[in-house]
Amino acid sequence: MTRAKITAEQRADWRNLALEHWNTRTIHAMVADLNAEKYGVDKYVPMRGWTFEQALIKRALTEYGAENLRETIERAFAEHRVSREYPQLTAGFLIAYMLPRIMPQVLADRQRRDRMAGGPSDDEIIGYL
């Protein structure tokens, strides 16, 4: 059975694309969309160029996975404040400077949720009582 090829347009649809199919294009689309929505940025300008950001994104995707990177980006946009000098939050800045602080929180929260999800069910707890 052959898998249908995912188009570039589908890769950019980060809200509807399954995390297993995310790549650098998906992350760039997410960051550009969030800049437009939150800060009114019409044209996304990458930090140090597209190739630099793509390398950072690829490394982060490989190391942490799409789900953890997505949550990190969401948290970064929730807390970041732009200035006149820096009117957008680039993927490069986010990964180089914010990810080292936010990602450990994301990983710890995920580990805590996974541990709780693997815990005893309500019926098992009642049975122990």
N, C-alpha and C positions, 0 to 999 in steps of 0.2 A: 504494500500500500504506500503510495507516494503522498508526502505531506504537501499541502498547498503552500506556495511561496508567499511569504508575508511581504507586502509592498512597502515602499518607503513611507507612503502616506499612512498606512496602518501602524508602522513603527512609531510614527510621530503622535499617534492617538494614545497617549500615555494613560488616559483615564479608562480606556476600554481594552487595552492590550494586556494579555496575561503576563505576569511578571517573568515567567520563563522565557519570554521572547524579547525582553528589554535589551537594548544595546545603547551605545553612545548617542545615537540619534534620538532615542526615546528620552533620555535624561536631558539632552539639550532642549527638546521640545517642552518638557516639563518646566525647566528653569525659565525658558523664554515666556511660556504662558503665565507662570506665576508672577514674573516681573511685570507683564502687561496688566494682569488682574490686580495685583497689590500696589504697584508703584506707577502704573500708567506708562510704562516704557514701550514706545512704539517699535523700536528696532534694537534687538539684542546685540550687544557687542561683547565678544568673548575676551577673557583676560589673556593677554599675551598671544592671541590668535586661536584659530579653530584647532590646529594640530596639537597645541599645548593642552587645551582643554580636553580634547578627545583622549589624549594619553592619560591624563588624570582620571577621567571618567572610567576608562577601560580598566585601569588598575584598581579603582575603588569597586567597580562591579565584580571583578574577579575575586578580590579579597573579601568583600562583605556580602555580596549578593544584592539583587535588585530590591528585595523587600526591605532590607535594612537601609540601603541607600535611599530609597524612596522616603522612608520614615525620617531619616536624617535631614533630607531636603525640606520636608514639611516642617520639621521643628526649627530649622534654620530660618525659614521664611516667617515663621510665627514670632520669632524673637528679634530678627534683624531690623534695624532702622537705617534707611538710606539718608544721604545728605546731599546737598547741592553739588558737592565735589564728586561724590560717588552715588549717582542716581539709580543704580541697579545692583542686584546681588548676582554676581556671575558664578557659574559652576566652578570655575577655577578657584576663585576666592573661597567659595563655600567648602570645597574639598580640601584645599591646601590649609586653610586657617580655621574653619569651623568644625569640620569633620573630626579632627583629633579630640575635640572636647565633647561633641555631641554623640558620636558613635559609641563610646563606652556606655553611655546612658541607655542608648537604644538596645545594645546587646544585653545589658543587665536587665532591662525591662522585659525583653523577649525571653530571656532565660527564666525569669521569675514567672512569667505567664505560662511558659512550657512546663515548669515544675508544678504549678498549680493545676494545669490541665491534666497532668499525669497523676494527680493525687486521687484519693479515694472518692467514690461517688457519694451522694447523699444517702443512698440505700446502705452502702457499706458503713458509713458513719453511724447510722441508726442501728445497724446490726451490732456494732461494737458496744453501743450503749445498752 
